[in-house]
Amino acid sequence: MQASTGAAALAERLALVASGADIARTVGTSGIETVALASAQGAPSQSRTWLQDLRHRDLKITGDDIKANGIPEGPRIGLALQAANDALMDDLAPDRDAQLRVALKASG
Protein backbone atom coordinates (compact mmCIF):
# COMPACT_ATOMS: atom_id res chain seq x y z
CA MET A 1 0.00 0.00 0.00
CA GLN A 2 2.73 2.45 0.99
CA ALA A 3 4.66 1.69 -2.21
CA SER A 4 1.72 2.46 -4.44
CA THR A 5 0.88 5.74 -2.71
CA GLY A 6 4.46 7.03 -2.68
CA ALA A 7 5.52 5.95 -6.16
CA ALA A 8 3.94 8.81 -8.11
CA ALA A 9 5.53 11.48 -5.91
CA LEU A 10 8.87 9.70 -6.04
CA ALA A 11 8.66 9.45 -9.83
CA GLU A 12 8.05 13.21 -10.05
CA ARG A 13 11.10 13.95 -7.90
CA LEU A 14 13.31 11.41 -9.69
CA ALA A 15 12.38 12.80 -13.10
CA LEU A 16 14.11 16.05 -12.08
CA VAL A 17 17.50 14.53 -11.21
CA ALA A 18 20.24 12.83 -13.18
CA SER A 19 23.40 12.30 -11.14
CA GLY A 20 23.92 9.19 -9.07
CA ALA A 21 24.19 11.21 -5.86
CA ASP A 22 20.95 13.08 -6.61
CA ILE A 23 19.16 9.82 -7.43
CA ALA A 24 20.36 8.18 -4.21
CA ARG A 25 19.39 11.20 -2.08
CA THR A 26 15.98 11.42 -3.76
CA VAL A 27 15.24 7.72 -3.23
CA GLY A 28 16.39 8.03 0.37
CA THR A 29 14.67 5.40 2.47
CA SER A 30 12.02 4.51 -0.11
CA GLY A 31 11.55 0.80 -0.44
CA ILE A 32 12.46 -1.26 -3.47
CA GLU A 33 8.79 -1.67 -4.38
CA THR A 34 8.23 2.08 -4.35
CA VAL A 35 11.21 2.68 -6.63
CA ALA A 36 10.09 -0.09 -8.99
CA LEU A 37 6.62 1.43 -9.22
CA ALA A 38 8.13 4.89 -9.76
CA SER A 39 9.82 3.45 -12.82
CA ALA A 40 6.44 2.86 -14.44
CA GLN A 41 5.19 6.29 -13.42
CA GLY A 42 7.70 8.53 -15.13
CA ALA A 43 11.27 7.90 -13.99
CA PRO A 44 12.37 4.64 -15.64
CA SER A 45 16.02 5.54 -16.15
CA GLN A 46 16.63 6.89 -12.66
CA SER A 47 14.72 4.05 -11.02
CA ARG A 48 16.62 1.43 -13.00
CA THR A 49 19.94 3.08 -12.10
CA TRP A 50 19.12 2.90 -8.41
CA LEU A 51 17.64 -0.60 -8.53
CA GLN A 52 20.42 -2.17 -10.60
CA ASP A 53 23.45 -0.29 -9.34
CA LEU A 54 23.36 2.47 -6.75
CA ARG A 55 21.53 0.59 -4.00
CA HIS A 56 24.31 -2.01 -3.97
CA ARG A 57 27.08 0.51 -3.28
CA ASP A 58 28.39 0.88 0.25
CA LEU A 59 30.85 3.30 1.75
CA LYS A 60 34.11 1.72 2.76
CA ILE A 61 34.67 4.30 5.51
CA THR A 62 32.91 5.15 8.75
CA GLY A 63 32.86 8.08 11.14
CA ASP A 64 35.62 6.33 13.10
CA ASP A 65 37.91 6.60 10.07
CA ILE A 66 37.28 10.32 9.89
CA LYS A 67 37.83 10.80 13.62
CA ALA A 68 41.07 8.80 13.39
CA ASN A 69 42.27 11.48 10.97
CA GLY A 70 41.80 14.28 13.48
CA ILE A 71 38.23 15.43 12.84
CA PRO A 72 36.40 15.80 16.17
CA GLU A 73 33.03 14.23 16.94
CA GLY A 74 30.16 16.38 15.71
CA PRO A 75 28.17 17.41 12.65
CA ARG A 76 31.28 17.63 10.46
CA ILE A 77 31.48 13.83 10.56
CA GLY A 78 28.00 13.50 9.04
CA LEU A 79 28.76 16.10 6.39
CA ALA A 80 31.99 14.32 5.53
CA LEU A 81 30.25 10.95 5.22
CA GLN A 82 27.55 12.48 3.01
CA ALA A 83 30.20 14.00 0.74
CA ALA A 84 31.97 10.64 0.47
CA ASN A 85 28.69 8.88 -0.27
CA ASP A 86 27.80 11.45 -2.93
CA ALA A 87 31.22 10.94 -4.54
CA LEU A 88 30.71 7.16 -4.44
CA MET A 89 27.31 7.47 -6.12
CA ASP A 90 28.78 9.78 -8.79
CA ASP A 91 31.64 7.32 -9.53
CA LEU A 92 34.20 9.78 -8.17
CA ALA A 93 35.34 7.75 -5.15
CA PRO A 94 35.06 4.02 -5.85
CA ASP A 95 37.47 2.83 -3.15
CA ARG A 96 38.24 3.43 0.51
CA ASP A 97 41.21 5.77 -0.06
CA ALA A 98 39.29 8.00 -2.45
CA GLN A 99 36.28 8.10 -0.13
CA LEU A 100 38.45 9.07 2.82
CA ARG A 101 40.13 11.84 0.81
CA VAL A 102 36.72 13.26 -0.16
CA ALA A 103 35.45 13.02 3.42
CA LEU A 104 38.49 14.74 4.90
CA LYS A 105 38.39 17.50 2.33
CA ALA A 106 34.67 18.07 3.00
CA SER A 107 35.20 18.17 6.77
CA GLY A 108 37.86 20.73 6.26
HELIX and SHEET records of a PDB file:
HELIX    1   1 GLN A    2  LEU A   14  1                                  13    
HELIX    2   2 GLY A   20  VAL A   27  1                                   8    
HELIX    3   3 ILE A   32  ALA A   40  1                                   9    
HELIX    4   4 PRO A   44  GLN A   52  1                                   9    
HELIX    5   5 LEU A   54  HIS A   56  5                                   3    
HELIX    6   6 GLY A   63  LYS A   67  1                                   5    
HELIX    7   7 PRO A   75  MET A   89  1                                  15    
HELIX    8   8 ARG A   96  SER A  107  1                                  12    
END                                                                             
